[in-house]
Amino acid sequence: MNDFAFTGGRPDPDTFPTEKLIEASAKALQNLGGNLVNYPGDNGYQGLREVCSLRFKRREGVPLPIDQISITSGSMQSLDLILRNLLEPGDIVLTEELVYSGTLGLLRHLNTNIIGVPLDYVEGLDPDALEDILIDFHHKNIKPKLIYVTPNHQNPTGAILTLERRKRLIELAEKFDLIIVEDDCYGDIDFTPEPIPDSLFKLDQSNRVIYVATFSKILGAGVRLGYFVAKPPYDNIISNDRWDLGTSALSSAIVAEFFRDNLDQHLAITNAVVGAKCRAVTKTLEEHVSDICTWTKPRGGLFLWVDLPEQTNMQKMQTLAAEKGVHFSTGNAFHATGKPIKAIRIAYAYCALDHVADGIRHLCHAIRTAQN
Ligand SMILES: Cc1ncc(COP(=O)(O)O)c(C=O)c1O
């Protein structure tokens, strides 16, 4: 039986640049040699920080401050360090109402109070709703500490926060003294030539945005390289409870060697393949369930969100799909309060292009059969 894996935000395995990374490894080892006896330290390997800065400049027109970048084991370690060091149990944290399940798990583990802010599937977090929530807390004399957002190709909806909403979000953060954690995992995965709006980090004038990004989604999660950028005083606070002595300089140097010359070319190749898979999903959904479901039409990122009819028997649908080897994520995993919702997330980049249509056809059949 085929394995139609639509779970987990993984890139396309067939465009993983194995040969080029073998070459990059040889160069990296040659350059580093005996320097590898040293600990990399909290900020991590300088060559990779330079690449992170160039990567940002490519899209945003300005570099990241190299001395304020810290390399971590995936962006999950960045989030772990940021949230663990800035938050205390009981603190109120705002997120989009539908949000990355890993961040939710971490926030729950830290015993914080998660408040979901409604979002639009296209335009992202609703600033009017955010303002109402913040005013309400203010009247109760309660001060939320931090808001976590994914402005670009949001996980799980694919929404892109509009420039106007980004500006409103920053204004509200200033007015109510909130720290913003901007998770930019997916900004470089875009199937169109249209620029996306400026990052919150770039727009921020009052030093309240901490920026997080990763190489997991454009290269591979197994590489485990991510990073965050925090200016004083946040840099020290965040590193206060970090004990691993830094992230592998060897893997950092290999990835830096590869991306220094290949970023544009690599993104052109991978985005073309992932975009084709996304279109194959939407086309198949259109052919089979357009009368009963609605779904997002992402211009980038790795995810598509499908709203199902209210009467859908979720358990039955999952079982039927699994019998055909089709796996995906159910909506409740991404809801700020874990509310059971009739929706699913399809992560389309991993499954082979030739198999996508078959897998989604099986899924559509399972959706139809699960209408009670
Ligand atoms: C929004 C978001 N942030 C962070 C992560 C963690 O990724 P990694 O630790 O591999 O960089 C993910 C993974 O799916 C994600 O979707």
The ligand as a Gaussian input file, in Angstrom:
#p B3LYP/6-31G(d) Opt

LIG

0 1
 C        5.449000      27.659000      12.815000
 C        6.528000      26.697000      13.179000
 N        7.489000      27.080000      14.022000
 C        8.482000      26.255000      14.382000
 C        8.529000      24.941000      13.915000
 C        9.651000      24.062000      14.374000
 O       10.521000      23.764000      13.332000
 P       12.066000      23.409000      13.527000
 O       12.329000      23.217000      14.988000
 O       12.282000      22.164000      12.753000
 O       12.807000      24.579000      12.983000
 C        7.536000      24.495000      13.037000
 C        7.533000      23.103000      12.534000
 O        6.606000      22.626000      11.962000
 C        6.514000      25.398000      12.660000
 O        5.536000      25.047000      11.825000

